[in-house]
């Protein structure tokens, strides 16, 4: 059975589910490879407009699979080029919503931070525990974390390896929404459906500019925003959206 399941629960929405329940969805190289393959395919197509990433109702992902790391050497780790698999997820142009129940620890926390929106259940927890086994985060658990929650919270999490509750994660900005555990999957799909009903070109430009602008000067970021804004006036969806607004009807966005 595949370690990452793909289904299409709603029009223009894809859902990727990590499927290693016996290992609490720990991330091995096969899971990372399958995720990268799916994100590359979904990101390049025109039918999918939003992606939900989940581990199911019990666990998001409990970290890296240490059995594949315990005897590895530095050169072997380098030659695995795992960062290229992560990059495929990070550069996916479609909006990604992480539906987080249970553990999002280590690589699981890093994976969640690759998403654009995180819906967390009240029983979820986020953690970067790598320091406890003699290593450190290696897929964004220092850099993305600091950008999400600030230096001092990130330092506390990375240096102590202590988990952050879902409520605290929401308070400090690591989660977009906090909902009851049994509502996580439904709420993530609801958000995905809302986004999928909007103009795809505008949605992709918003994501691209927002991410690119984070590491640019304000003047450069505003220029990127302005150019993307102007570009969208060449789309049919812009005409459709505005005409539908004045006609008081539902817009039919085609992504062109």
Secondary structure, DSSP 8 states (H G I E B T S, - for coil): --SEEEEEEETTEEEEEE--GGGTT-B-HHHHHHHHHHHHHHHH-SS--EEEEE--SS-SB--B-GGGTTT--HHHHHHT-HHHHHHHHHT-SSEEEEEE-SEEETHHHHHHHTSSEEEEETT-EEE--GGGGT----SSTTHHHHHHH-HHHHHHHHHH---EEHHHHHHHTS-SEEE-GGGHHHHHHHHHHHHHTS-HHHHHHHHHHHHHHHTS-HHHHHHHHHHHHHHGGGSHHHHHHHHHHHHTS-------
